Amino acid sequence: MHVNIVLLEPEIPSNTGNIGRTCAATGASLHLIEPLGFHLSEKAIRRSGMDYWKEIEVFRYLNVEDFMDKNPDARIYYATTKAPRAYTEVRFEEDCFIMFGKESAGIPEKILHDHPESCIRIPMVTDTRSLNLSNSAAIILYEALRQHGFEGMEETGQLREYSWQDR
């Protein structure tokens, strides 16, 4: 199962670095829509993504229009606190795109308004403004992968000095 994570104008380098690391661990592609609130060479990105950046397929776009032009048939889910339905209520397709907005403002309401059937949210208690961007991306990405049985992923970890069968 392949998923595409899209960050619309991300502002905080450590969030993008953490999301990049999650993409590396899951085989997801990372799409970055400018303007970015940082340079990809910044220490905070390298530190949070560690040495995983070389394993990530990263695409950059000048703006939303550039992204849409280059991905005309994309099935996009828009992650927003404003959505009427939860992320668990959709069936994520192979090669779908999950878009997240910038930390300070989210996805512009015009985009959300134009795609109501594709807007999803993570349930939270009342008066919680939002979750951290990298946590939100991980939650929804792993749900998409779970729906497809974690296809192509290792599901059993290994102890370094012992075997699970030795118990």
N, C-alpha and C positions, 0 to 999 in steps of 0.2 A: 504494500500500500504506500503510495507516494502522496504527500501533502505539501502544499506551498504555503508558507507563512509570509504575509505581506505586512510591512510596517509603514504606515502613512505618516511621514514627517516625524520620525522618532526624535526625541529631544535629549534623552539621558543615555550616555554611552554604555554604562554598565548594564542597563536593561537590554540594549541591543546585543551586547556581548553575551549575556546570559541566554538570550533567545538563540543566538548563533550556536552556542554550545548545545542547547536542546535540539536544534536542527541537526547538528552533527551526530548526536546520539540516536536520532530517529530516522535519519536519511531524508529529512525534509529539506526543501529548497527555501532560501530566504530572499525575499524581494523587498528592496528598500526604495521608497518613493521620497524624493527630495522635496524641499530642502531638509537636510539632516541638521540636527542641533549640535553637531560635533564632526570631527574628522575621523574616518575609519582607522587612521594610524594612531589615534590617541591611546595612551597607556591604559586608560580605564577599559577600553574595548578589549585590548590584548589581555589584560589581567583577568577579566571576567570570562572571556572566551578561551583563555589559555592558548594552547597550541592547536585547538580544534579548527581555527579559521581556515586552514589550508584544506580541510576536508569538506567544507561547505560550498554548495553551489549558490553563489550570490549574484543577484541581478539588481541593477540600479536603474532608476527611471528619473527623468527630469521633473515630472509632475504626474498627477492622476491621469490626465489625458494621454500622456506617453505610455503609462502602464496599460490603460484600456486599449490603446491602439495596438500595442504589442501582444496583448492577450485577449483578442476579440471574442473568443468562444469560452472564456474562463467561467467556471461555476464558482462564484464568490459568495462567501458567507461573511457578513459584517458583524464583528463582535462589538457590542455596545451595551452600556448599562440601561439604555432606553428601549431595548427590544421587548416585544410582548411575549416572546417564547424563549425557553431555555435551550441551551446548546445540546442538551440530551434529547430534545424533541425532533432533531433532524437526523437524516441518514447521510453521512458524509461520503461523497463519491471519490473514486480514484482520481488523483491529480486535481482535486478541488483546491481553491484558494481560501484562506482564512485571513481576513484583513483586520488589523488593529490600528486605531488612531493614535495620534500623539498623546503623550502623557497629560498635558495640560488641558486638552480640549476634546479628545476623542476624534471620531470620524465626523466630518461636517454633516449637519442635519439634512442638508439637501440630498446628499448621497443616500442617507438612511431613508429619507422620505421616498426616494425614487425606487427603492428596493425593499419594501416592507417584508416580503416573503422570505428574504434572505438574511434578515437581522436576527441575531441570537445574543443571549445574555447568560451570564453566570449568576445564579440566584445568590442573594446576599441578604442579611438582615436589614431592616429599615434604617435609614439615616447613614448607611455606609456609602460613601461617595463612589469608591471603586477599589478594585484590587490592583496590586502592582502589575505593570504591563508584562513582565517576564513570567510571573505566576499565571496570569490569565492565558497567555499563549501556551504555556505548558499544559494547563488544565484542558483546554479545548483540543489541542493537538493530540494529547494522549487519549481523549475520548474518541476522536476520529480513528486512531490506530486500534483502540480496543474494539470498536465496532467491526473491524475487519480481522479480529483474532490476532493482532500484533504480527500480521503477516510479514515474514522476512526478518523478524527480530528474534534475538536470543531471549528466551523466557526463563531460563534457569541460571542463576549465578553460581559461581564456583568458589569454594573456600580455598585459601592458598596452601594450608598445611594439612587439611583433612578432607575426607570425602563425605558427602551427605549420606552415602550408603553405609558408612561405618557406625552409624548410630544404632 
